[in-house]
Amino acid sequence: MTAPQSSGAAPRANHVGPDSGDVRDWLADYVSETMRTETLEQIVTRLDDAIVARIPELTDRDMRRDLAASTRAHARVVLSGLASDAFGFMLPEEAHTFARSVARRGFELRLLLRVYHVGMAAVLDYMTEVIEHRQAPHEIERAVLLRLFERATTWINTSVELLTDTYMQEREGVLRAALNRRAETVRALLAGDDLDIEQASVRLGYRLAKQHLAFVLWTDEPTGVDTEATGMLDRVAAKLATALGSGHALTVPSGASGMWAWAGLDDGVRAAELAVPAELQRLASVQVEAPVRVAFGVPAAGIAGFRRSHREAVAARQVAERDPARGRRITVYRQVEIAYLVGADDLAMGGLIERELGALAGRDATAARLRETLHAYLRSHRSPEAAAKLLGVHKNTVRYRIQRIEEVLGYPIEERGLPLEVALACVAVYGADALP
């Protein structure tokens, strides 16, 4: 990340103290530049990357999102008072939300404390780099660093003291105690720890010796305080479990606005039915309304199935979030599996699409129509009649378009049927962003 550019102000005296006018002026210029949205977001990303590199437990999407919200709010508060003599530090609500998420996920208090100590070191590293890059005079550089160290010390001490109380209140609540035990057990199961299946089932209040359909729920829209979002997602999860034929849903908050869930299925026949994407789409579309979004894995048996179905649900969510413009409310892993696997390498996927589709990869309406026709044709086992029904056109229209497509491609479709279908599946899932 490139540090902000500016010419350093020359000191007005041989010795410049941390509270001098020169230092305030230098910091005021820096704050003015840094509070721009783009620059601030670059700093937030840099600091969060440094924290996650040292604390990999925060790699999870929901924890990373809550961390970013906290870091962003901290940055705004600290920056706004950096050039002022009076430093009335007010801990932002997003910081309390992050502390509660740490508690709910079953992490120890020391993880929260490490976040702030690592964050402080990252801030000082960044500011040292900024000062060097801006080529501030030596006296200014020394005074600015001293002022920053004093402010950072106040910031870290205040944050740790207040957030320790927030964390402990969340951990020690009667209702949260059960949630923490559940979160710790789920985390151990997903990590592959060797747990007794019966004991784990008792702790979870959920029988693990059955078929499991995992799904993740989240919302991208503000819902007030974080407990409101959790309650809303819990209610939707319960409704979904009932619709899926499960008497009980196991739920674990994964962040301030996210939740992991599993529906236990005793009936293998029912599990097989729910492995069909269209059936999941049909059931979920009735139960899931804005602003909630949900992504499903594939039903699977036992503890191994518990883990695998969850990994698939998380992957389906990742696909859904890559194309926010579509606002996909329900995503089923089996519908996006190929696009997820291919999309793990963006450059490779782009090369596949450009190479296989050629002129069909254009962004104009004609190219889009031909892609849609070819995709329907390939999914319909090369049947013009079946493709026509999918598209709502006459079969002769499909035949004409297929002939035109082969002219554009320069070879018969059958020569590259599978790669073409994979490329089209990626475009269908990721939209225009996947096009070269």
N, C-alpha and C positions, 0 to 999 in steps of 0.2 A: 504494500500500500504506500502511495506517495504522500509524504507529509505536506501540509499546506505551505505555500510559498509566500514569502514576505520579506521585506528588508528590515533588518533589526534596527531598533531605535538606539541611538547613542546615549550613554549615561550622562547625566548632568554633573556627576561628581566622581571622584576617584573611588569612593566606596559606596556601593549601592546595597541597601538593605532590602529584605524580602517584602517590606511594607512601603517601599519608596514609590513615588509617582512613576518613575521609569518602568518599574516592574508591573505596576497596575496598567500602564499604557500598553506594554508589550502583551500582557495577558488579555487585555480587552480586544486588541487586534486579533489575537489567536482565537478567542472565543467567538468573535463575530464571524470568522471564516469557518470555524468548526461546527457551529450550530446549523449550517446548511444541511439539509436532509441527506444528500448524497455522502458528504464527508462524515457526518455522524454515523451513518449506517456502515461505512467502511471501518470506522473505529470499533463499533459494536461487534462486527464480524471478526476483526482482528483479536479483540480481547476474548471473545467467546471461543475462538479457535485455540487460543493459548490455554484457556481453562479446560476445555474438553480434552486437549492433548494430555494434560496432567491428570484429569479425572474422567476416564472413559465411561463411567456410569452415566454420564450426561449426554452420551452420543444419541440416545433415544430421541426420536423426533419431538415428542411432547415435552420432554425435559429440556431439550435444546430450545424449543420455542419459548418456554417459560423463562429460561435463562436469558434469552435475547431480550425479552420484554423487561426483565429486571435490569439488565445492563444498560439498556437504552434509557430507562427512567432514571437510573443512577447518574448516567452521563449528563442528562439534561439538568438535573438538580445541582450536581457539582460544578458543571461549567457555568451555570447562571450566577454562581456566587464566587467564582474564581478570582475575579478582578476586584471584588468588594472587600473592604476591610473587615466588615462584620460577616462572619461565616456561620449563619444560622442553618445548620444542616437538618433537613426534614426528610426522613426516610420515606421513599415513595411506596404506594400500596402494592405496586408490582413486585417489590422486594419481599413483602410479606406473603404474597401469593406464591412466589418461588419457594420460600421457606416451607410453606404448607405442603407444596407438591413434594418436596424432599421428604417430609415426614410421612406423607401418605404412601409413598412408594416403598417405605420400610427402610430407607437409608439411615445410617447413624448420624448423630449431630456433627461428628468430626468431618463428614463430607461437606456439610454446609460451611463449616469454618474454613476448610481448605479452599472452597470456592473464593472466599474473600481474601485469603492470604495470597493465593495464586493470582487473583485479579489485581491486587495491589501491586505485586511485582510486575505484572504485565503493563499496568498503567505507567509505572515509573520508567520501564524500558521504552515504552512508546514515547513518553514526553522527552526523555533524553535524546531519542532519535530526532524528534521534532525540533528541539532546540539546536542540535548540531546541524540539521538540514537548513534551518533558517539563518544560520551563521550569526547568532546573537553575540554581542561583545562578551568577553569573559566575565566581567562584573555582573552583567545582566543574567548570563547563564547560571552563574553560581547562586544569585539571589532568587531566580525563578525556581531552580531545583529545590532550594531550601524551603521556599513558600509551598511548593507542591508537596514536599515530604511532610511538612507540618499539617497541611490540609488532608493529605491522604491518611495520616495517622489518626486524625480526628474522625475521618470518614469510616475507617475500618473499625475503630473502637466502638463508635456509636452503632454502626450496622450490626456488629457481632452481638453487642449487648441486647439490642432491641429484638433482633431476629432469633436469638436463642430463646427468648420468652415466647415468641410466636411459634417456633418449632415445638417447644415443650408443651404448650397449650394444646397444639394439634395432636401430638403424640399421646398425651395423657388423658385425652377425652375418652369417656367410656365407649362411645360408639367407634371412635377412631382406633381404640385398642384392638378390636376385632378386625378392623380393616387392615391394620398394620400386620397382624398375624397372617391374614390372607395374602397380603401383598408379598410378604417375605417368602411364604410357601410357593406362591406363583413364580416369583423370581427364581427360587431354587429349582423348580421344575423346568422352567425355560432354559436355565443355565446347564441342565443335564446332571444336576446333583443326584446322588444315590439316595433316594428317599423311600421309606416304606409306604407303599401305595395306600394301605388302609389308614395309617396314621395321617398321611397327607390329606386323604379324603375327609377325615374327621375334622382336621384343622380348617379345611376349606368349606365344610358343610356341603360338599359336592362330590359325588362318586366318580372316581377316575377310571374305574374298570368298565368303561362303556365307550360308545362312539361319541366323538366331540365335533361340533361345528363351531369354529372360532370366528368371531367378527370384531371389528374395531369401529368405534363410533367417535365422532368428533364434530365440532362446530367451528367455523371460521368467523362467525359473527359475534359481536359483543352481547353478553346476556346479563350484565351487571356483575355482581360479585361471583367468585369462582364456585362457591357452593351451589349457586343456582344452576350453573351449567352441569355440575355433577349430578344433581337431582334430576334434571331433565333427561340426561343421557341414561341414567339408571332406569327411569320409567320407560324409555323407548326400548332399552334392552330387555326389560321384563315382558313388554308387549311382543317383541320379536320372538322371544323364547317360547311364549305360548303359541304363537302362530306357527312356529316351526315344529311343534309337537313335543316340546320339552316342558316339564313341570317346573324347572328352576334354571335360572341363568346365573352363572358365576361371573361377577363383575369386579374389576379392579380399576380405580381411576389411574390414568396414565399421565395426567397433567391437569392443569386448570380447566381445560376444555376438551379433554380426550378421555376415552375409556376403552379398556380391553374387556372382552366378554366371550363366554363359551356357553353353548347350549348342549346339554347332555342328552343323548338319544339312545334309548334301550332297544329300539327296533332297527335291525339292520336293513330291512326293506325301506323304512323311512329315510335312513341315512343315504341309501342309494338314490332315492327320489330327490333328495336335497343336493346331491352331487350334480344334478342337471341345472345349469345356470338359469334357464328360463323359469324354472320353478321357484328358485330363490328370488329372482327379480319380481315375479308375480306376487309372492307373499310379502316381500319387504316394501314394495311400492305402496301397499295399503297402510303399513305401520309407520313408515318414515316420512316425516314432513319437515319442511324448512324450520329452523336452520340446521337440523341434524343431517349428517352424512354418515354412511356406513359402508364398510368393505368386508367381504366374506372370504374365508378360506374354503377348503374342501373337507367334508366330513372324513374322519379317520379314527381308528380305534386305539384305546389305551393311552399311556403317557406319551409314547412316541407320536401318536396321532394328535394329542393335546398340543404338543410343541409344533408339529408340522403344519397343522391347520392354522395356528397362530402366525407362523412365519408367512404363510400364504396370504392371510388377511392383511398383515402389515405391508406386504409387497403390493397387494391390490390398492391399498391406500396410497402408496407411493406413486402408482400410476395415475390415480385419480387427481392427485395434487400437482402432477406435472402439466396438466392442461386446465388451469382454473377457469379459463374463459367458458368452458363447456358446462361448468357447474354440475358435474356428474354427481347425483345424490346417492346412487347405489352402484357399487362396483363389485363384480364377482370375479374372483381370481381366475377361474377357468376361461372366462371370456377375454382376459387380458394377459394370460400367461405368456404367450409367444412374444407379445409386445414388451412385456416386462423383462424377459430373458434377453431379447435382442437389444432393448433399450438400456441395458446395464453398461453398454459402451456407446455413448452418443455418436462418436466419430465413426465407429464401425456401422452403426445403424444408418447414419446419413449416407455412407458410402454404398450400402446395400440398396437403399431406396433410389439413389441417383443412378446407380449402375443398372438395376433391374427395370426401373420404370422409364428411364430416359425422358422423352418428351411428355410422357404421361405424368411426370412429377411437377408439371407446371401449376401455377396458382390461379389460372383463369378458370372460368365456369366450364368450358368445354373439356379441359383436362380432368376436372373434378367429376364431371358426369361420366366420362369414359372409365375413370378409376372405379367409380361406384358400380358401373355395369360389369366390369371385369371381376371385381371382388364378389359380387352376387353370383356371377357365372361360375367361378371357381368353387364357391361354397355350396353351390347347387349341383356339384358333381358334373359340371360341363353340360347341364341341361338348359337350353334356351327357354323352354316352357317354364321350368321351376324358377329360373332367374327372373323371367317376366313377371311372375306372381309376386316375387319379393319387391320388385321395382315398381309394380303397378303400371306396366307398359305392355304393348303387344309383343309376342314372341319374335315377330319379324324385325321389330325395332332392335331387339337384343342381337339377333343375327347380323343385322347391318352394323351395329356398333362393334361387335366382335371382329368383323371383317376389317373395320376401320382401325381398331386397336392393333391388329396384327400388321397392318400397313405401317402404323406409327412405330411399332416395336421393331419391325424389320425381320421378324421370324415368327413361326407358328407358336401359339401359346403353349402347346403341349411340350415344347422343347425346354421351357423354364417354368413349368406350372408351380412347383413348390416354392422356389425363391420369389416368384411373383406374388404368390399368396401371402408369404411372410412379410414382404415389403408393404403390401396393401393393408395387412392387419396392423402394422405399425402406424401407418398414416391414419387409419380409421380410429385408432385409440388416441394417438397424440396430436392429431389435427395438423394444421398448417405449419406448426413449429417443427414438425419432423421433415418437412420438405426442404430440399437444398436451396 
